[in-house]
Amino acid sequence: MTNTLTSQAEGGEEWKPHVTVAAIIERNDRFLMIEESCNGRVVINQPAGHLEEGESLQEAVIRETLEETAWSVRPTAITGIYQWVTPHSQKTYLRVCFIAECLEQHQRLLDKDILQVMWLSRDKIAQCSDQLRSPMVMQCIDDYLAGKCYPLTLVNHIS
């Protein structure tokens, strides 16, 4: 009997999803977005990235946003938790999407794969749908605009 959560991939490795965070940050009807190089493509994404060992989900979204946009942010809520399997590699991503507000912009170098930081309207993002890093990008924005908002206490970091 095989359980999806404990099944092992070829080579004996245990299957694990890629846990990621993303930030929805809106100002004047525009969203803080990045253009980045990913696997030889130029894609558009929210500030987002992988959870690192030893950090909470909130710490991860604060760190990723700073590294990718040079903005310090404060998470205020959660828009949703999203699961997506990539069509080509069959990798599973589990994304926690936070709503955040900008606190301060810093003068610092951005992650090496970041090409530019942009403030884009929802319509402009939709026009670039073939350039979005994943379908989660638009889903997160649309859920935010639909008023989906959960308290930060939805996630408990137990030390």
N, C-alpha and C positions, 0 to 999 in steps of 0.2 A: 504494500500500500504506500502510495506517494503523497505526501503533504506538500502543497505548493511552497509553504514557508520553509520547509526543511529539506526539500529535494536538493540534490546536488547536481551541478552542471558537469559536463564532461571534464575529466581531469580531476575529479574529486573535490572541486571547490564548492562550498556552500553558496547557494543563491542568496543574494542580498540586493534590495533596491538601493538606488542612489538617492540619498536624502538631501534635498535641496531647499533653499529658502529664496524668496523673491520679495521685492518691495514695490508697492503701489504708492507713488508719491505724486499728488496732483497739486498744481498751482495754476490759477487763472485758466482753468479748463484745459490744461496741458499736463502731460505725464512725463516724468523724468525717465528717460530711456537711454540705452547705450547702443552703439553700433560696434560690433566686435568681429574679430576673425575667429572662425570656429571650423576646424576640419577643412580648411581651404575655401570656405565660403564666408562672405560678409553677411552677417545676420543682425537683426534688431531684437533686443530683449529688455526686460526690466533689469535693474540691478539685481543680480541673482548669483547663487553659487552653492557649493557643497557645504554641508555641516562638517566641521572639523572636530576631531577628537577633543573631548574635554570642554566644549563650549555648549551653551544653551542655544536653542533656536533663535531667540531674540538677539543674543550676542552675535550669532552668525549673520543675521540680516543687517545688523549695524556695521559689522566688519566688511561684509561684501559690498555694501553701498558705499562706504568710505573708499575701499580699494578701487572700485570701478568708476566712481563719479566724483570723488573728493568732497562729497557732502557728508557731514555728520547728521544722523537722523535719530528720531525717537519713534519707535513703534507705538501705535495707539490702539490697534485692533488687528484682527485676522479676517481676511476676506474668505479664505477657504483652504482646504487641503485637497490636493489634486494628485491623481495617479495617472501616469501616461506611459505606454510602452512604445518605444521608437519602432517605426515600421521596418527599418533596415537591419538594425543590430539587435532588435528585440530586448534592449535594455529597459528596465523599469525605473521610472523616476517618481519619487514621492515628494511633492513640493508643498511647503507651507508658505502661503502668501500673506504677507503682513501689509497693513496700511501704515504708513509712516509720514511724519512731517519733517521737513528740513529744519535744521538748527543753524548750521554754519557751513560755508564753503571754504575749503582749505586750499592752500597752494601746495600741491604735492604731485608726484608722478602717479599715474594710473597703472593698473595691471597692464602687462605688455601686450595683451591681445585686444585691448580697448582702443578703437580707432577714433571715436568721438562720443561726447555726452550731448544729448539733445532733449529739448522739451517739445513733445509732439501732441497734437490733438488726437482724440480717439479716431476721427475720420482719417487723418493722415496715417495713423498706425494701421487702420483697416486697409487703406490703399496699398500698403506695403506687405500685405498678408503672405505673399510668396517669399518674403525675406525674413519673416519672423522665425526665431530660433525653434519654437515649438508652438503647437496649437494652444498650449497653456497660457501663452502671453496674452492673446486676445480674450480667452476665457476669464482670466483673472481681472482684466480691465472691465469687461462686461458685467461680471459679478459685482465688482465694486460699484459700478454705475447703477446697477439694479438694487443697491442698498444692502447687499450681503455683508454683514459686519458682525463679527463675534468677538467677545471680550478676550483680552490677552490671557485671562485665567483659564481659557480653553486648554492651554498647554501648561503642564506642570513640570518644572525642572526639579527633579529630586536628587539631591546630592548625597 
